Amino acid sequence: MDVGPLPQVGIGMVVGLLEMLEDARGREDIFKLAGSLSMELDDIGPVIEAARVLGFIETTNGDITLTRLGSKLLNADINERKDIIAARLQELPAFKEVLQLIKSGRGRQVRREQVVRRFARRMSDEDAEVLFKTVVDWGRFAEIIGYDTKGEVLYLDEGA
């Protein structure tokens, strides 16, 4: 399974980007968008990449375009947003792998170190740590996984 790094940005930042695109009639030049946010391209780049990976935008020739799924997310209530994001996450290789580890783990749990070690087989230790944090943050938002910080254990959230 090709598990690559995911941008370490919060889902709220992704939604904020989508809202700005919606205000711009669904399409905006990346540089203009960065300028209007008083951000450098290096700072907004991870947010754009996260939105792209999740299928909420497309990027072409320096423009960002809101997808139908991105529009659907913006028009949804918070619970529907979580469902949309949960569905997208479950298609991403990193999440597929983590969910498989949890489901096959003792007590349907997996230790943090096991996940990080698995990720580190295909990337640097630092990237593996970043990916783990992103998986936890996004998975918690979408309510598909939970994380016990004291025990350092990932588990399926209720209903996942």
MDTraj code that builds the backbone (N, CA, C; nanometers):
import mdtraj as md
import numpy as np

residues = "MET ASP VAL GLY PRO LEU PRO GLN VAL GLY ILE GLY MET VAL VAL GLY LEU LEU GLU MET LEU GLU ASP ALA ARG GLY ARG GLU ASP ILE PHE LYS LEU ALA GLY SER LEU SER MET GLU LEU ASP ASP ILE GLY PRO VAL ILE GLU ALA ALA ARG VAL LEU GLY PHE ILE GLU THR THR ASN GLY ASP ILE THR LEU THR ARG LEU GLY SER LYS LEU LEU ASN ALA ASP ILE ASN GLU ARG LYS ASP ILE ILE ALA ALA ARG LEU GLN GLU LEU PRO ALA PHE LYS GLU VAL LEU GLN LEU ILE LYS SER GLY ARG GLY ARG GLN VAL ARG ARG GLU GLN VAL VAL ARG ARG PHE ALA ARG ARG MET SER ASP GLU ASP ALA GLU VAL LEU PHE LYS THR VAL VAL ASP TRP GLY ARG PHE ALA GLU ILE ILE GLY TYR ASP THR LYS GLY GLU VAL LEU TYR LEU ASP GLU GLY ALA".split()
xyz = np.array([
    [0.0850, -0.1180, 0.0000],
    [0.0000, 0.0000, 0.0000],
    [0.0891, 0.1236, 0.0000],
    [0.0659, 0.2138, -0.0926],
    [0.1471, 0.3341, -0.1041],
    [0.0976, 0.4396, -0.0062],
    [0.1640, 0.4467, 0.1073],
    [0.1262, 0.5425, 0.2100],
    [0.2256, 0.6568, 0.2049],
    [0.1786, 0.7729, 0.1658],
    [0.2654, 0.8895, 0.1601],
    [0.2240, 0.9909, 0.2637],
    [0.3071, 1.0917, 0.2827],
    [0.2741, 1.1934, 0.3825],
    [0.1483, 1.2715, 0.3451],
    [0.0771, 1.3131, 0.4461],
    [-0.0381, 1.4009, 0.4290],
    [-0.0016, 1.5349, 0.4912],
    [-0.0526, 1.6434, 0.4363],
    [-0.0219, 1.7745, 0.4940],
    [-0.0736, 1.7846, 0.6373],
    [0.0070, 1.8403, 0.7236],
    [-0.0334, 1.8546, 0.8632],
    [-0.1054, 1.9878, 0.8812],
    [-0.2317, 1.9875, 0.8429],
    [-0.3178, 2.1048, 0.8601],
    [-0.4508, 2.0574, 0.9164],
    [-0.5167, 2.1446, 0.9860],
    [-0.6462, 2.1104, 1.0423],
    [-0.7563, 2.1142, 0.9378],
    [-0.8583, 2.0359, 0.9616],
    [-0.9741, 2.0330, 0.8715],
    [-1.0395, 2.1712, 0.8653],
    [-1.0374, 2.2445, 0.9754],
    [-1.0948, 2.3793, 0.9767],
    [-1.0279, 2.4715, 0.8758],
    [-0.8971, 2.4562, 0.8582],
    [-0.8265, 2.5380, 0.7591],
    [-0.8702, 2.5002, 0.6176],
    [-0.8922, 2.3716, 0.5963],
    [-0.9386, 2.3253, 0.4651],
    [-1.0764, 2.3844, 0.4358],
    [-1.1656, 2.3781, 0.5329],
    [-1.3006, 2.4328, 0.5144],
    [-1.2934, 2.5838, 0.4901],
    [-1.2061, 2.6525, 0.5618],
    [-1.1883, 2.7961, 0.5403],
    [-1.1451, 2.8271, 0.3975],
    [-1.0540, 2.7472, 0.3445],
    [-1.0105, 2.7637, 0.2056],
    [-1.1280, 2.7433, 0.1102],
    [-1.2067, 2.6400, 0.1354],
    [-1.3221, 2.6125, 0.0493],
    [-1.4221, 2.7279, 0.0530],
    [-1.4419, 2.7851, 0.1709],
    [-1.5342, 2.8981, 0.1834],
    [-1.4846, 3.0181, 0.1037],
    [-1.3543, 3.0416, 0.1070],
    [-1.2985, 3.1525, 0.0280],
    [-1.3168, 3.1270, -0.1213],
    [-1.2974, 3.0023, -0.1617],
    [-1.3179, 2.9686, -0.3030],
    [-1.4639, 2.9871, -0.3432],
    [-1.5527, 2.9486, -0.2557],
    [-1.6950, 2.9661, -0.2845],
    [-1.7273, 3.1145, -0.3017],
    [-1.6694, 3.1985, -0.2157],
    [-1.6898, 3.3434, -0.2269],
    [-1.6351, 3.3981, -0.3588],
    [-1.5340, 3.3302, -0.4129],
    [-1.4738, 3.3714, -0.5401],
    [-1.5393, 3.2982, -0.6577],
    [-1.6610, 3.2535, -0.6377],
    [-1.7386, 3.1824, -0.7407],
    [-1.6766, 3.0492, -0.7812],
    [-1.6059, 2.9886, -0.6863],
    [-1.5574, 2.8528, -0.7073],
    [-1.4227, 2.8387, -0.7746],
    [-1.3605, 2.9498, -0.8106],
    [-1.2314, 2.9412, -0.8798],
    [-1.1469, 3.0635, -0.8449],
    [-1.0167, 3.0376, -0.8200],
    [-0.9281, 3.1491, -0.7868],
    [-0.7844, 3.1138, -0.8237],
    [-0.7085, 3.2154, -0.8597],
    [-0.5662, 3.1998, -0.8842],
    [-0.4966, 3.1758, -0.7500],
    [-0.4082, 3.0778, -0.7455],
    [-0.3409, 3.0419, -0.6204],
    [-0.2665, 3.1610, -0.5608],
    [-0.1949, 3.2353, -0.6437],
    [-0.1160, 3.3481, -0.5934],
    [-0.2056, 3.4609, -0.5432],
    [-0.3153, 3.4845, -0.6132],
    [-0.4106, 3.5869, -0.5700],
    [-0.4735, 3.5467, -0.4363],
    [-0.5072, 3.4195, -0.4250],
    [-0.5656, 3.3692, -0.3007],
    [-0.4671, 3.3843, -0.1851],
    [-0.3436, 3.3459, -0.2075],
    [-0.2411, 3.3590, -0.1031],
    [-0.2253, 3.5053, -0.0627],
    [-0.2241, 3.5940, -0.1606],
    [-0.2110, 3.7368, -0.1324],
    [-0.3281, 3.7915, -0.0535],
    [-0.4487, 3.7493, -0.0887],
    [-0.5670, 3.7989, -0.0176],
    [-0.5709, 3.7488, 0.1264],
    [-0.5021, 3.6390, 0.1523],
    [-0.4940, 3.5851, 0.2884],
    [-0.3699, 3.6351, 0.3624],
    [-0.2902, 3.7175, 0.2938],
    [-0.1625, 3.7642, 0.3483],
    [-0.0745, 3.6465, 0.3898],
    [-0.0735, 3.5456, 0.3046],
    [0.0060, 3.4255, 0.3306],
    [0.1033, 3.4040, 0.2158],
    [0.2151, 3.3435, 0.2488],
    [0.3094, 3.3009, 0.1464],
    [0.2576, 3.1707, 0.0861],
    [0.2973, 3.1439, -0.0363],
    [0.2560, 3.0205, -0.1022],
    [0.3009, 2.8984, -0.0220],
    [0.4180, 2.9073, 0.0413],
    [0.4668, 2.7961, 0.1234],
    [0.3746, 2.7681, 0.2418],
    [0.3062, 2.8717, 0.2894],
    [0.2169, 2.8549, 0.4042],
    [0.0796, 2.8019, 0.3636],
    [0.0303, 2.8482, 0.2502],
    [-0.1022, 2.8038, 0.2062],
    [-0.0942, 2.6725, 0.1279],
    [0.0239, 2.6400, 0.0789],
    [0.0424, 2.5177, 0.0006],
    [-0.0084, 2.3914, 0.0685],
    [0.0261, 2.3692, 0.1962],
    [-0.0244, 2.2483, 0.2627],
    [-0.1769, 2.2445, 0.2752],
    [-0.2390, 2.3597, 0.2912],
    [-0.3856, 2.3644, 0.3004],
    [-0.4462, 2.3269, 0.1647],
    [-0.3875, 2.3812, 0.0595],
    [-0.4329, 2.3485, -0.0762],
    [-0.4145, 2.1993, -0.1026],
    [-0.2991, 2.1460, -0.0641],
    [-0.2722, 2.0033, -0.0863],
    [-0.3702, 1.9157, -0.0083],
    [-0.4000, 1.9533, 0.1147],
    [-0.4962, 1.8761, 0.1941],
    [-0.6333, 1.8764, 0.1271],
    [-0.6772, 1.9924, 0.0815],
    [-0.8074, 2.0018, 0.0144],
    [-0.8081, 1.9199, -0.1147],
    [-0.6950, 1.9195, -0.1853],
    [-0.6845, 1.8420, -0.3093],
    [-0.6881, 1.6920, -0.2807],
    [-0.6100, 1.6487, -0.1817],
    [-0.6053, 1.5066, -0.1452],
    [-0.7435, 1.4569, -0.1036],
    [-0.8182, 1.5414, -0.0368],
    [-0.9520, 1.5037, 0.0086],
    [-1.0572, 1.5135, -0.1028],
    [-1.0179, 1.5668, -0.2176],
    [-1.1094, 1.5730, -0.3318],
    [-1.2013, 1.6929, -0.3334],
    [-1.1703, 1.7947, -0.2531],
    [-1.2571, 1.9113, -0.2437],
    [-1.2211, 2.0213, -0.3429],
    [-1.1002, 2.0148, -0.3976],
    [-1.0574, 2.1114, -0.4989],
    [-0.9780, 2.0390, -0.6066],
    [-0.9616, 2.1078, -0.7185],
    [-0.8696, 2.0656, -0.8237],
    [-0.7781, 2.1834, -0.8506],
    [-0.6551, 2.1539, -0.8873],
    [-0.5613, 2.2605, -0.9227],
    [-0.5172, 2.2394, -1.0671],
    [-0.5253, 2.3477, -1.1444],
    [-0.4866, 2.3436, -1.2848],
    [-0.4264, 2.4775, -1.3247],
    [-0.3061, 2.4734, -1.3787],
    [-0.2412, 2.5943, -1.4314],
    [-0.2454, 2.7126, -1.3347],
    [-0.2185, 2.6873, -1.2081],
    [-0.2139, 2.7954, -1.1101],
    [-0.3481, 2.8383, -1.0551],
    [-0.4540, 2.7712, -1.0959],
    [-0.5877, 2.8022, -1.0444],
    [-0.6356, 2.6899, -0.9531],
    [-0.7161, 2.7282, -0.8564],
    [-0.7812, 2.6319, -0.7676],
    [-0.9295, 2.6376, -0.7995],
    [-0.9890, 2.5201, -0.8164],
    [-1.1314, 2.5128, -0.8475],
    [-1.2006, 2.4234, -0.7455],
    [-1.3097, 2.4718, -0.6932],
    [-1.3916, 2.3959, -0.6002],
    [-1.4600, 2.2825, -0.6762],
    [-1.4525, 2.1602, -0.6244],
    [-1.5195, 2.0467, -0.6883],
    [-1.6640, 2.0374, -0.6393],
    [-1.7401, 1.9510, -0.7028],
    [-1.8778, 1.9276, -0.6565],
    [-1.8782, 1.8786, -0.5127],
    [-1.7821, 1.7906, -0.4821],
    [-1.7742, 1.7388, -0.3454],
    [-1.7409, 1.8513, -0.2476],
    [-1.6537, 1.9427, -0.2886],
    [-1.6219, 2.0579, -0.2043],
    [-1.7441, 2.1442, -0.1792],
    [-1.8232, 2.1667, -0.2831],
    [-1.9478, 2.2436, -0.2677],
    [-2.0462, 2.1703, -0.1782],
    [-2.0539, 2.0392, -0.1971],
    [-2.1441, 1.9584, -0.1143],
    [-2.1043, 1.9696, 0.0330],
    [-1.9747, 1.9664, 0.0593],
    [-1.9260, 1.9792, 0.1967],
    [-1.9685, 2.1130, 0.2565],
    [-1.9528, 2.2193, 0.1804],
    [-1.9871, 2.3526, 0.2311],
    [-2.1362, 2.3679, 0.2587],
    [-2.2182, 2.2979, 0.1838],
    [-2.3634, 2.3085, 0.2015],
    [-2.4184, 2.2110, 0.3049],
    [-2.3305, 2.1331, 0.3648],
    [-2.3722, 2.0317, 0.4614],
    [-2.3677, 2.0864, 0.6040],
    [-2.4479, 2.0254, 0.6918],
    [-2.4364, 2.0599, 0.8333],
    [-2.3149, 1.9859, 0.8905],
    [-2.2826, 2.0101, 1.0153],
    [-2.1592, 1.9557, 1.0732],
    [-2.1555, 1.8029, 1.0704],
    [-2.2674, 1.7383, 1.0974],
    [-2.2685, 1.5916, 1.0956],
    [-2.2501, 1.5368, 0.9542],
    [-2.3134, 1.6017, 0.8575],
    [-2.2951, 1.5600, 0.7179],
    [-2.1509, 1.5852, 0.6738],
    [-2.0926, 1.6949, 0.7197],
    [-1.9521, 1.7233, 0.6869],
    [-1.8621, 1.6121, 0.7395],
    [-1.8876, 1.5712, 0.8617],
    [-1.8074, 1.4630, 0.9200],
    [-1.8233, 1.3348, 0.8394],
    [-1.9450, 1.3068, 0.7948],
    [-1.9692, 1.1865, 0.7137],
    [-1.8960, 1.1944, 0.5795],
    [-1.9000, 1.3101, 0.5161],
    [-1.8323, 1.3287, 0.3873],
    [-1.6819, 1.3104, 0.4050],
    [-1.6281, 1.3731, 0.5077],
    [-1.4841, 1.3628, 0.5325],
    [-1.4469, 1.2203, 0.5709],
    [-1.5286, 1.1558, 0.6527],
    [-1.5013, 1.0167, 0.6917],
    [-1.4953, 0.9267, 0.5686],
    [-1.5876, 0.9456, 0.4768],
    [-1.5891, 0.8640, 0.3547],
    [-1.4622, 0.8866, 0.2731],
    [-1.4194, 1.0110, 0.2621],
    [-1.2970, 1.0420, 0.1867],
    [-1.1739, 0.9842, 0.2564],
    [-1.1686, 0.9976, 0.3881],
    [-1.0524, 0.9465, 0.4617],
    [-1.0369, 0.7963, 0.4428],
    [-1.1474, 0.7263, 0.4423],
    [-1.1414, 0.5809, 0.4309],
    [-1.0930, 0.5348, 0.2939],
    [-1.0794, 0.6270, 0.2001],
    [-1.0245, 0.5950, 0.0683],
    [-0.8744, 0.6225, 0.0602],
    [-0.8207, 0.6942, 0.1581],
    [-0.6785, 0.7288, 0.1560],
    [-0.5947, 0.6125, 0.2094],
    [-0.4846, 0.5798, 0.1416],
    [-0.4025, 0.4655, 0.1828],
    [-0.3602, 0.4668, 0.3300],
    [-0.3207, 0.5812, 0.3822],
    [-0.2770, 0.5863, 0.5225],
    [-0.3906, 0.5474, 0.6165],
    [-0.5100, 0.5961, 0.5885],
    [-0.6245, 0.5629, 0.6731],
    [-0.6660, 0.4176, 0.6554],
    [-0.6615, 0.3689, 0.5325],
    [-0.6938, 0.2281, 0.5096],
    [-0.6016, 0.1396, 0.5928],
    [-0.4739, 0.1736, 0.5913],
    [-0.3770, 0.0930, 0.6653],
    [-0.4019, 0.0999, 0.8158],
    [-0.4258, 0.2191, 0.8671],
    [-0.4505, 0.2339, 1.0108],
    [-0.5785, 0.1612, 1.0511],
    [-0.6833, 0.1753, 0.9727],
    [-0.8087, 0.1070, 1.0049],
    [-0.7906, -0.0443, 1.0030],
    [-0.7127, -0.0933, 0.9078],
    [-0.6848, -0.2370, 0.9015],
    [-0.6068, -0.2820, 1.0254],
    [-0.5087, -0.2031, 1.0661],
    [-0.4315, -0.2362, 1.1863],
    [-0.5206, -0.2385, 1.3104],
    [-0.6084, -0.1400, 1.3209],
    [-0.6986, -0.1343, 1.4368],
    [-0.7918, -0.2556, 1.4374],
    [-0.8525, -0.2834, 1.3235],
    [-0.9496, -0.3930, 1.3159],
    [-0.8860, -0.5289, 1.3409],
    [-0.7590, -0.5431, 1.3054],
    [-0.6925, -0.6718, 1.3260],
    [-0.6178, -0.6771, 1.4591],
    [-0.6135, -0.5654, 1.5285],
    [-0.5411, -0.5590, 1.6549],
    [-0.6184, -0.6199, 1.7703],
    [-0.5440, -0.6542, 1.8709],
    [-0.6034, -0.7103, 1.9925],
    [-0.6977, -0.6069, 2.0542],
    [-0.8208, -0.6464, 2.0757],
    [-0.9197, -0.5550, 2.1318],
    [-0.9582, -0.4438, 2.0363],
    [-0.9325, -0.4656, 1.9070],
    [-0.9613, -0.3653, 1.8035],
    [-0.8964, -0.2312, 1.8376],
    [-0.7689, -0.2425, 1.8772],
    [-0.6869, -0.1254, 1.9081],
    [-0.5483, -0.1472, 1.8495],
    [-0.4753, -0.0380, 1.8349],
    [-0.3365, -0.0488, 1.7914],
    [-0.2559, 0.0595, 1.8626],
    [-0.1371, 0.0225, 1.9024],
    [-0.0508, 0.1171, 1.9729],
    [0.0110, 0.2166, 1.8746],
    [0.0283, 0.3368, 1.9219],
    [0.0872, 0.4448, 1.8436],
    [0.2194, 0.4015, 1.7816],
    [0.3054, 0.3426, 1.8615],
    [0.4391, 0.3053, 1.8135],
    [0.4321, 0.2066, 1.6974],
    [0.3331, 0.1186, 1.6977],
    [0.3185, 0.0218, 1.5889],
    [0.2833, 0.0929, 1.4580],
    [0.1942, 0.1901, 1.4660],
    [0.1538, 0.2646, 1.3464],
    [0.2715, 0.3473, 1.2942],
    [0.3385, 0.4179, 1.3834],
    [0.4516, 0.5016, 1.3418],
    [0.5617, 0.4148, 1.2810],
    [0.5882, 0.3019, 1.3439],
    [0.6904, 0.2103, 1.2912],
    [0.6525, 0.1624, 1.1510],
    [0.5244, 0.1314, 1.1317],
    [0.4764, 0.0858, 1.0004],
    [0.4957, 0.1959, 0.8966],
    [0.4572, 0.3189, 0.9313],
    [0.4754, 0.4307, 0.8386],
    [0.6239, 0.4533, 0.8085],
    [0.7080, 0.4389, 0.9101],
    [0.8517, 0.4673, 0.8956],
    [0.9226, 0.3677, 0.8041],
    [0.8579, 0.2592, 0.7702],
    [0.9166, 0.1659, 0.6730],
    [0.9259, 0.2291, 0.5348],
    [0.8388, 0.3282, 0.5093],
    [0.8310, 0.3875, 0.3761],
    [0.8644, 0.5362, 0.3724],
    [0.9032, 0.5913, 0.4865],
    [0.9350, 0.7340, 0.4919],
    [1.0249, 0.7588, 0.6117],
    [1.0705, 0.8806, 0.6253],
    [1.1567, 0.9133, 0.7389],
    [1.0778, 0.9030, 0.8694],
    [1.1504, 0.8888, 0.9785],
    [1.0849, 0.8841, 1.1095],
    [1.0045, 1.0114, 1.1344],
    [1.0614, 1.1243, 1.0937],
    [0.9926, 1.2524, 1.1131],
    [0.8627, 1.2577, 1.0329],
    [0.8675, 1.2156, 0.9064],
    [0.7461, 1.2135, 0.8242],
    [0.6433, 1.1157, 0.8800],
    [0.6905, 1.0043, 0.9352],
    [0.5997, 0.9059, 0.9946],
    [0.5270, 0.9660, 1.1148],
    [0.5976, 1.0433, 1.1952],
    [0.5356, 1.1095, 1.3107],
    [0.4316, 1.2124, 1.2654],
    [0.4663, 1.2894, 1.1627],
    [0.3738, 1.3902, 1.1095],
    [0.2496, 1.3220, 1.0524],
    [0.2700, 1.2148, 0.9784],
    [0.1569, 1.1417, 0.9213],
    [0.0674, 1.0858, 1.0314],
    [0.1280, 1.0311, 1.1357],
    [0.0488, 0.9784, 1.2470],
    [-0.0378, 1.0886, 1.3077],
    [0.0217, 1.2046, 1.3320],
    [-0.0530, 1.3154, 1.3923],
    [-0.1687, 1.3585, 1.3017],
    [-0.1434, 1.3659, 1.1724],
    [-0.2489, 1.4052, 1.0789],
    [-0.3609, 1.3017, 1.0764],
    [-0.3246, 1.1741, 1.0734],
    [-0.4251, 1.0674, 1.0744],
    [-0.5115, 1.0780, 1.2003],
    [-0.4482, 1.1004, 1.3135],
    [-0.5231, 1.1127, 1.4391],
    [-0.6146, 1.2356, 1.4348],
    [-0.5601, 1.3499, 1.3948],
    [-0.6397, 1.4735, 1.3930],
    [-0.7586, 1.4634, 1.2976],
    [-0.7328, 1.4201, 1.1755],
    [-0.8403, 1.4107, 1.0769],
    [-0.9387, 1.3004, 1.1150],
    [-0.8869, 1.1877, 1.1617],
    [-0.9734, 1.0765, 1.2007],
    [-1.0625, 1.1103, 1.3188],
    [-1.0087, 1.1857, 1.4132],
    [-1.0907, 1.2301, 1.5269],
    [-1.1994, 1.3259, 1.4808],
    [-1.1625, 1.4195, 1.3935],
    [-1.2623, 1.5144, 1.3438],
    [-1.3787, 1.4401, 1.2795],
    [-1.3460, 1.3426, 1.1959],
    [-1.4487, 1.2682, 1.1226],
    [-1.5150, 1.1605, 1.2081],
    [-1.4660, 1.1453, 1.3293],
    [-1.5205, 1.0479, 1.4242],
    [-1.5141, 0.9046, 1.3722],
    [-1.4028, 0.8725, 1.3047],
    [-1.3840, 0.7333, 1.2629],
    [-1.2803, 0.6627, 1.3496],
    [-1.1906, 0.7405, 1.4091],
    [-1.0964, 0.6811, 1.5033],
    [-1.0875, 0.7690, 1.6273],
    [-1.0474, 0.7059, 1.7353],
    [-1.0214, 0.7772, 1.8586],
    [-0.8783, 0.7502, 1.8994],
    [-0.8276, 0.8323, 1.9898],
    [-0.6904, 0.8152, 2.0354],
    [-0.6825, 0.8430, 2.1842],
    [-0.6343, 0.7455, 2.2571],
    [-0.6117, 0.7588, 2.4008],
    [-0.4686, 0.8086, 2.4190],
    [-0.4535, 0.9353, 2.4563],
    [-0.3202, 0.9943, 2.4666],
    [-0.2386, 0.9344, 2.5810],
    [-0.3038, 0.8948, 2.6883],
    [-0.2295, 0.8345, 2.8004],
    [-0.1755, 0.6970, 2.7631],
    [-0.2607, 0.6150, 2.7063],
    [-0.2194, 0.4802, 2.6688],
    [-0.1544, 0.4731, 2.5319],
    [-0.1590, 0.5853, 2.4588],
    [-0.1064, 0.5934, 2.3224],
    [-0.1617, 0.4815, 2.2346],
    [-0.2951, 0.4731, 2.2347],
    [-0.3645, 0.3677, 2.1614],
    [-0.4704, 0.4295, 2.0700],
    [-0.4725, 0.3838, 1.9456],
    [-0.5772, 0.4198, 1.8502],
    [-0.6856, 0.3134, 1.8543],
    [-0.8098, 0.3558, 1.8366],
    [-0.9215, 0.2619, 1.8358],
    [-1.0289, 0.3158, 1.7428],
    [-1.1200, 0.2281, 1.7038],
    [-1.2317, 0.2719, 1.6206],
    [-1.3276, 0.3529, 1.7053],
    [-1.3714, 0.4646, 1.6508],
    [-1.4705, 0.5450, 1.7204],
    [-1.6049, 0.4744, 1.7078],
    [-1.6964, 0.5049, 1.7951],
    [-1.8306, 0.4452, 1.7905],
    [-1.8901, 0.4611, 1.6517],
    [-1.9455, 0.3563, 1.5996],
    [-2.0131, 0.3621, 1.4710],
    [-1.9212, 0.3520, 1.3505],
    [-1.7903, 0.3441, 1.3720],
    [-1.6986, 0.3362, 1.2571],
    [-1.6917, 0.1957, 1.2029],
])
top = md.Topology()
chain = top.add_chain()
for i, resn in enumerate(residues, 1):
    res = top.add_residue(resn, chain, resSeq=i)
    for name in ("N", "CA", "C"):
        top.add_atom(name, md.element.get_by_symbol(name[0]), res)
traj = md.Trajectory(xyz[None], top)
